Amino acid sequence: MSLHPRLEGITVLLLDAQGQTMRALKPGLDQQGAKVSLAGDFAQAGVQLARAGVSALLLDVDSLEETDFAEFVKLQKAAQGAKIYLLSSRDDLDATALGVTACLKKPLTPQAFGSLLAKELQQSQGALSQVDPLIEVLRPYLLFRSEKMRRVMGLLPQTAANPHGVLLTGETGTGKEMVARAIHNLSPFKGGPFVAVNCGAIPESLIEGELFGHEKGAFTSAVKQHKGKFEQADGGTLFLDEIGDMSLAAQAKVLRVLQENKITRVGSDKDISVKVRVIAATNKNLTEEIEKGSFREDLYHRISVIVIHVPPLTQRKEDIPMLTKYFLEQISTEGGMPYREIDEDAVEELTTYKWTGNIRELRNVVERLMILSNNRITKDDVIAFAKPIFR
């Protein structure tokens, strides 16, 4: 338990090329409840900022060279939303001229910096306490800086707090499942399982058994009892992806479960009570499907108390640099591939494309660029290896 919990929910990034000053500050900030990370150069700091959620950045100016100024300017852009503090033995630095929150004088104690952070961030503390965990559960697909995504993010805490029906709409690959996971992890159901099922990938003849389970001997291949997705998700969240592809017969049975909180396995006449939070998603226009007679209107009203539209990547292009850098790191770490730096003009080139597959497609392109590029990913690499997919 933190002795000074006033910094709980605040994430601090300490940048020091030499390391001594920041290593001395870190334990004291940790004790005050802050989540603290260290970076030894601008590249490391940029990677950590790409993960989002950094509340404050403290940079030891004395450890830097004058030639680092251009990198500092890039870092300022990457640190949008974070407060930036410069630490120096000099007393002639102008925070306004440098575009930072404040210039601090050495020596700086963890207690003094912690008190400053608590004061500076007090007004936004309520927002931070919601946004920081939200960013954690949304990674990787919903890293964002765009205003469109900010509006989506703003809906999630209140949406998660109540158990009413949620319908997520949007194109394939926009990250609807990640939004569903975020809602689950922010909700009273977070202690239970999160079970996802793609309704469009299950043959109509099998979907009833998949959702509701079956008893042994219920049909020829039913050699043992099987618990369906509703039972598996009991006490947690069931994510019904592509619900617009579900047959009318299956829709009727899902509606019954939502109304009565009971399921019946195939081959049984016994009701089983379940407590499940259902989140549905679709890339179809369900009101048009209702008019065509292929989707039940009563089920639609049941699952769409709250409707959240996840925008396509073409409407949030300012998020592409952050997502690109995150995927570079993720693929390198999880896939065991050598990390590749990417030139700024290469990232700019990526923002000009029409991402018909959205974020899922961006990740695939980043992985291809890591495989086919040399030491750095250049604009020429992007044109050679990514552009043909789109044009």
N, C-alpha and C positions, 0 to 999 in steps of 0.2 A: 504493500500500500504506500502511495506517495506521501511524503511528509508535507509537501506543498502542492496540493492538487490544483492550484489556480491555473497551471499551464496544461491541464489535461485537455486533449483534443487539438493541441497546437503542434504542428510539425515544423521543425527547424532544420535548415540545411546550413552547415558550417563549411566554408570554402577557405582553405589555407594551403598554399603550395609547399610550405615548410612543415606544417602540421602541429608544431608545439603549442601554439596559442590555443587552437581549437580543441586539441586533445585535453587541455587543461580545463576548458569551459564545459565540455560535454558531460562529465559526471554530475556537476552541480545542476545543470539543466535537466538531466535525467531525473534527479531527485525531486525536482519541482513538477514532474509529471509530463514534461514535453517529450515528444518523439523526435530524437535527434539523430541525424546522419552526417557523415563527414565526406568531403570531396577534396582530392588533392590537386585537381586542375579543372579547367573549364569544361573539358570533355566529360569528365565524371559528373560534374554538376549539371550539365545539360541533360545527361541520361536520367538523372534523378528527378529533375524538373519535368521531364517528359512524362513521368508517371503521374504527375499532377498531385494536388493536395498539400503542397508546401505552403505554409503560412508565412514564414519569414526566412530570409536568406541573409547570413552574416558573412562578410568577405573581408579577410585580412589584406588590406591594401599594401602593407609593407612587404608582403611576401611576393608581390607581383612585379613584373618588369613593365616599363613604359610601353613596350611593344604589345602588351596584352590588352591595350585599351579597346581594340576592335573586337576582341573576344568578349570583353566586358559588356560592350554594347549589345552583342548578340544575346548574352546571358540575360540582360535586362528585358529584352523582348520575350525570351523564353519564360521569364519569371512573372508573366502577367498575373495579377491577382495576389502576388506575394509582396510583403513589405521587405525592402532591401536596406540593409544597414552596412556601412563601411566602417571598418575598425583600423585605426592608424595611430602612430605616435605623433603625427603632425596635427597642428591645430588650425591650418589654413584651408581645409577642404570645405567646399560649399555644397551642401546637400541639394539645394535647389538647382544649381548649375549642373550638377552631376546626375540629376533626375532620380535621386534616391530618397528614402524616408528620413534618414538621419545619418550623420557622420559621428562616430563615437571615438573617444580618446582612450588610449591605453594608459594604465592597465584597466581591464574590464573584468569585474567579478561575475560569476554566474548569477548571484543574487541581484546585482544591479541590472544586468541584462534581462533577467526574468521579470523583475518588477516593471521594466520598460515595456516588455512584450505584453505583460498582463494589462497594462494601462492602455497601450496603443490598440490592442486587439479586443478590448472589453466590449466596444460597441458591436463588433461583428462576431463576438464569441458564440452567440446563439446560432448564427448562420453556419459558423465553422463546425459546431458540434453536430450539425446535420450533414454538411457537405463532405467532411472528411471520411466518415464511415461509408457514405454513399459512393464516393469515388473508389474506395477500396473494393466494394462488392461489384462495381460496374466494370472494373478492368477485365480484359483488355478492350472490349469492343466499344465501350462508351466513354473513352477518354475524350475530353471536349474542351473547347474554348469558345465555341460558337454560341450566339445568343439563342438560336433555335434549340440546341441541346440543353442550354441552361434552363429554358422554360420547361422542357421535359423533366429534367432533374428536379426542378422545384415542385413538381406534382407528386413525386414518389413518396416522401415521408408521410404525408397525410393519406395518400392512397394505401400505403402499407399498414397504417394504424387501424383500419377498419376492414372487416371481412367481406365486404360487398364485391359483386362481380366486376372483374377488370378485363377489358378487351384491348389488346395491343394490335395496332394496325401498322402496315408499312410494307415496303418491298422486301423481297428475299435478300438476306445478307445484311440487313441493317442493324441486327443485334437485339431482336425482340426477346429471344430467350435470356439474354444477359439482363435486360430490363426486368423480366419476370424473376430471375434469381435475385436481383437487387430488392425487389418488393418483398420477396420471401425473407431475405436476410435482415430486412428492416422491420419485419412484422412480428406479432406475437407468436406466429407459427415457426419462427426461425429455429427453434429447438427440435423440430420434426424434420422429416425427409423432404427433399425437393425431387419430385419425379417428373420427368419430361417424356412426352409421347408425341410422335409425329403422326397425326391422324391420316395424313395423305399417303404415308408409307405402308400402311397396314391394309391388306386386302379386306374388302367388305365382309367376306365370309368369316374372317378371324377377329374383327375389331371388337365384337361383343365379348369374346373370351379374353381378349387382351385387356380390355378396360375393367371388366367385372369379375374375371376369373372363371374357373370351371371346376366341377367335381370330377373325381376319377370315374371313368367310364361314361362321361357325358356324351362323348362321340368316339369314333374309332381310334383316333390317335391320342385320346386323353388317358394316358397310362397312369397318371397320378394327379392329385389335386393341385390346382394352380391358383395362386392369389393374383388378382388383376391389379391394374395400376391404381385404382381407387383405394384398394386395401393397402397396397404398398405405400401410398402417400398418407395414410391415416395419421392425423396429428400434425400434418405438414401441408405442403402445397403440391397440387397437381397442375402441370403446365400442359394444356392441350394445344399444341402447335398445329397450324393449318386446319383449324376446326371447320372451315368452310368446305373442306373436302370430305367431311363425314356424311354418311348416308342418313336419310330421314329416319330410318328405323333406329339407328344408334343415337341420333339426336334426341328422340323421344325418351330413350332410356337414361341418357345423361340428364335431361330435364327432370326426370323423376328423382334421380339422386340429389340434384340440387334442391329440389322442393322438400324431400323427405329425409335427407341425410341417411339413406339406406341403399344397399346394393343387394342384388341376388345373383349368385354365381350360376353360370350355365349348368343345367342338370340338377338344380336344387330349387326347392320352394321355400327355403329359409332366408329371411331377411337378416342382413348384417349391418349394424350401425357403423357409420364412418363419420369422422369430423375432418373435412378436407377444405382447404382454401383453393378454389379453382381460378386459374388465370388462363384465358384463352388468347390465341393470336391467329391472325390471318393476313394474307396478302391480297385477299379478294374484297370487293365491296359487298358486304353482307346485305345491305338494304336492296341492292340489285338482285342478289341471290334470292331474297325473300319474294320479290316481285316475280321472279322466274319459277317460284315454287320449289326451289332446291334447298332452302334453309327455313327452319321454323321461326316464325316471328316471336313466339312466346319464349323460346330459348334465347333468341337474340336479346330480348329485353332483360332476361335473367343474367346474362353474362356481361352486359354492357352498361352497368350502372355508371362505371367510369371508363371512358375511352381515351386511350393515349396513343397518339400517332408518333411513330419513330421515323424521323425524316431521313431521306436518302442521303448518301454521301455528297451528291452534287449540290445539295442545299446546305452543306456544312463544310465547305472546302477549307475553311480556316482551321479545321481539326486535322487535316491530312498530315501536316508536318509532325505534330505530336504523335499521331498514330503510327506514322512511318518509323520514327525513331524508337517508339516502344516496340514495334514488331522486330526491328533490327536486334534489339537487346534480347527480346523473348526468344526468337529463333536461335540466336547464338547460345543462349543459356540452356534452353530446353533441348535443342537439337544437336548440340555439340559442334556447331559450325563456327569457324573463325568470325569474329565480329568485323563488320565493315563500316567504316565511316561513310557518310553520304554528303556530297557537295550541296550547298544551298541551292544552286541553280538546278540541280537534279531534283530536289524536292519541289521546287517551283514548277518544273516540267510535269511532275505527277499531279499537281493541282489543276492542270489544264485538261485532264482527261475526263471522259464520261464513264463513270464507274457504274456500269449496269449491274454488276454483281455486288456493288457496295463494299462494305468493309471486309467481307470475306474475300472478295477479289483483290482488294488492296494487299491483304496479307499474303496471298499467293504470289502476287507480283513482287513484293519485297523479298520473299524467299527465293524466287527465281533470280532476282538481281544479286542476292548474296552468293548464289551458286555460280553464276556466270560472269560476275565482275571480278576485277583483280583486287588490288589492295583497297581501293576506294571506289565507291559507286559514283560515277560521273553522269552528267547530263547525256553524254553520248551513249552510255550504257542504258539509260532509261529509254532513249529513243530507239535503240537497237533491240532491246529485249522486252519492253513493255508496250510500246506504242502500237505494234501490229495487232495486238489483241483488240484494240478499240477502233482502229481506223484502217 
